[in-house]
Amino acid sequence: MTAFQRVEQCRQPDQGSGHRFDLERRWAAGLSLGFEARAEVVRGEESKPVTRLAHRKHHGPLRVQRPFYPEGRNGCCHVYLLHPPGGLVSGDELRIEASVGEGAHVLLTTPAAAKLYKADSHGVAWGQHTRLQVANNGILEYLPQETLAFDGSRGEQTTTIELQTGAKCIGWEILALGRPASNLPFVSGHLEQRFRLLLGGRPLWLERQLMDPAHPRFKGHWGQGGATVQATLWVVGLEDESGAIEALREALPANPRWAVTRRRGVLLLRYLGQERNEAWALCQQAWELLRPKLTGQPASVPRIWLT
């Protein structure tokens, strides 16, 4: 057997290992987390419930190290979702699941921006699927750092949030297309985002977004309008949605690149522009204003955002 034949043999699909080099290859990783509010005995007396990471299971390069309690042992449980590769390439398939039990309070974030790299010569797509569940009286803050999509990236992101009656949730998704600082705009590729937010099994907000530079929507004023950065912040569980909207309009810098509205119990803040830092600052400021109204607790910025 020649050296060339040996190389070609190695490149054939391997059904047993899952390591393939054709259009069907998949590099899977998964993370499943479960949080519970538990009463603990301190000095012979039962304390207020403490949110604990009660379940943790992973496979592949997805995991968490340990929970943090910067707001006190009875405060919100901060957890960092770690993906050591730092980005998605062709064939990657990430699945993240988290459930927040009754009375628990959890903040999920990431240590850095996620990168969506250019697809390989076969155009194989990647996938990232997130499912979040929150029980009655539970609170979830889902605040990942921004996602950076490189030119030529191909893939699908899905986010499903399932709330029981009485649950509360605040979260965001910030997406930047291309690398303007390197003069590498997003001129090819195909990204699809799907959002599903349900309360008691009934849909409150369903959305599908397609980012395809070849589609008229990408540059049309009725669609993307040539914007390279977009962000969405959502909140469910506010007692006074109208008051929260007025507070946002008064506090946030006035410009035509963002707007806020509400529909069926969901407050939505949108950004569409060209500046990633502006989008992040806008979302963080909105979160800092809305968090006390939603949870009764002042905003506590995760330390990882400051590194």
N, C-alpha and C positions, 0 to 999 in steps of 0.2 A: 504494500500500500504506500503510495506516494504521500509526501507531506501535504500536498493540496487535498488529496482524498481524505486524509485524517481530519483536516480542518473542516471540510464540508460535512463529514460525518458528525462532528461535534456541533455543527450548526443546525442539525435536523431537530425538529420538535421532540422533546422528551416528555411523554405523557406522564411518566411516573413522578418526576421531580417537579414539574410545573415550570421549569426553566426552558422557555421556548424562544425562538428567534423569528417567528412568523407573526401573522396578524392576530393570532389567538393567545399570545403570551400575556400572563398576568403576574404581577408581583404584589401579593396581597399583604395587608397589615390591618389589624383591628384592635380596638380598645373599648372595653366595656367598664363603666363605673357606676356604682350605686352609693347614694348618700342617705344617711338616716339621722334623725334628731333623737339623741339618747339622753335621758336624765342620768346623771352620775352622782355618786355619793362622795362628798368632800367633807372631811372632818365629822363624819357621822351624820351629815345632813344632805338631803337630796338637793342638787343644784339645778339651775335652769338647764333646759335641754341644750346639748352640745351637738353640732353637726359633725358627724364622723364619716370618713370614707369607709363604708362597710363592705364594699365589694369592689374588687379590681381584677381584671383579667385582660391579657393582651397577647397578641402574636405579631411577629414582625416588628419593624422599627416604629412602634407607637407605644407610649407609656407615660406614666407620671412618676415622679420621685416621691414626694410626700406633700401633704396638705399644709398650708400656712394659715396662721390666725393673727394677722396684723391688727385686727379690731378687737382682740381679747378672746379668751378661750370659749366664751359663749357667743361670740360674734360670727360673722360670715366666714365660711371656709373657702379660702382661695386655693385654686389648683391650676397648675400650668400643664397644658397638653404638649408633650414633647414628641417631635418627629425629627430625630437626629439627622437624616439626610437633608432636611431643610427645604425640600422642594419635591415636585412631582414630575416624573418623566414618563415617556410612553410605556404603557402597561401597568403603571402603578394603580392600585385599587385600595383606597383607604376607607375604613368604616369606623366611625366613632359613635358610641352610644353612651348616654348618661341618664340616670334616673335620680330625681330629687324627691325624697320621701316627705311625708306630711310633717310640716313644721320646720323642715330643714332650709338652710339658706346657703347657696353656693355661688361662687364667682369663678367662671372658667375663662382662661385666657391662654395666650401662647407667648413663648419667649422672644419671638422675632417674626418678621414678615415671612409669609409663605411664598415660595416661588413656583411658578408654572412654566416649565422649560419647553423649548421648541420640540415638536414631535420629531420622531426619527424618520428615516427614509421611507418606511412603510406607512407613515401617517397614523400609527397606532395611538389611540386616545388613552388618557388617564381618567380616573374617576375618584371623587371624594364624596362620601355620603355620611351625613350627620343626622342622628336621631336623638332628640332630647325630650324627656318626659318629666313633668312636674305634678306632684300630687297636691291635694287640697291643703291650703295654707303654706305650701312650699314656695320658695323664691329662687329663681335662677337668673343670674346675670351672665350672659354669653357674650364675651368681649374679645374676640381674637384680634391679633394685630393684622395689618392689612395684607392683602394678597396681591402679588406682582405677577402679571401675565406677560411672558416674553413673546416676541414676535414668533408666529408659527406654532404656538401652543394649541393643542386640541384636547378637549376633555369636557366633563360634565360634573358640576357640583350640585348636590341636592341637600337641602336642609329641611327637616321635618320636626316641628315642635308640637308636642301633644300635652295640653294642659287640662287638668281636672278642674271642675268648678271650684273657685276660690284660690286657684294658683295664680302666681304673679311671675312676669318675665320681662326682662329688658335685654336687648341685644343689638348687634350691628353686623354689617358686612361691608367692608371697604375694598374696592377693587381698582387697581391701577393697571392700565394697558400700555405695554411697551416700556422702553427705557429712554425717555427723552434726553436725559443727561448724557447718554452715550450716542445720541442721534440714531437710535434704533427704534423707530415707531412700530406700532402694532399694525402691520399692513397685510398680514396673512394669518390664517388660523381659524379656529372655530371653538368658541366657548359657550356653554349653555348653563344657566343657573335656574334652579327650580326651588321655590319656597312654598312650604305648606305649614300653616299655623292653624291648629284645631283647638277648640274648647269644648270639653265634654263630648268629643267625637264629632262635633259639627265644625265645618270649615269657617274660619273667620277671614283668612287671607291666603289666597292662592295666586302664585305669580310664576311666570316663565320669562326669562330674559335671554336673548340670543345676541352674542357679540361676534359678528362676522363682517370683516371689512369689505367683503364683496357684495354685501346686501345694501340696498339703497337706504335702509333704516339707519345704518351705521353713521352716515354723514348727513342724512336729511334732518332738517330742522324739526320735523315731526317725530324724530326718533332720538338717536344718540347725539346728533348734531355735531359730530366730530370731537366730542368730549373724550378725554383719555382717562378720567377718574370719575368713579361714581360710588356713592355710599347710600346705605339705607339703615336707619335706626328705627327699631320698633319697641313699643311698650304695651303691655297688657296688664290691667289690674289697677290703674289709677282711679282714685275716687272722684277727682275733678279734672276731667280731660280738657275742658274748655279753659280752665284756669292755668293748666300746664302749658297749653299752646300759647296763651297770652304771655306767660312768663318767658317762654322761649323766644318769642318775637321781640320782647323787650330786651332780653339779655344778650342774644347772639348778634354778631355784626350783620348789619343790613346789607345784603347784596342779592342779585338775581340768581345766584347759583344754588340756593337752597330754598326749600319750602317745607311746611309742616301742615298736616291735616289729620283727620281721624275718621275711621269708618268701622262700624260694627264692633266697637270696643277696642280697636287697635289704633294707637297713635303712631303715625309714620312721619319721619323726617327724612327728606331726600336731599342729596347733593349731586350735582352734575357739573363738572368743570375740568380744570387742567392741573390742579395742584394737589398732590397727595398729602402734603403737610397741612394744607388748609382743610381738607376733608377730615383728617384725623383730629385736628384741633377743634373743629366744629362738633364732631361726634363726642369727643371727650368732654367738652364744655356742656353739651346737652345732657350727657349722662350725669355729670356732677350736679346739675340743676335738678334733674328728674329723680335721681336716686332717693333723696330724702322724702320726696312726695310719694314714692312707691313703697319704700321699705321703712321709713321713719328713722333711717340712719344716714349720717353724712357720708359723702363719697370718701372712699379710702383707696387711693391710687395704688395698684399693684407695683411692688418694688421693681419688678422685671421691666416695666415700661421706662424706668429711669436709668437703666444701664445701657 
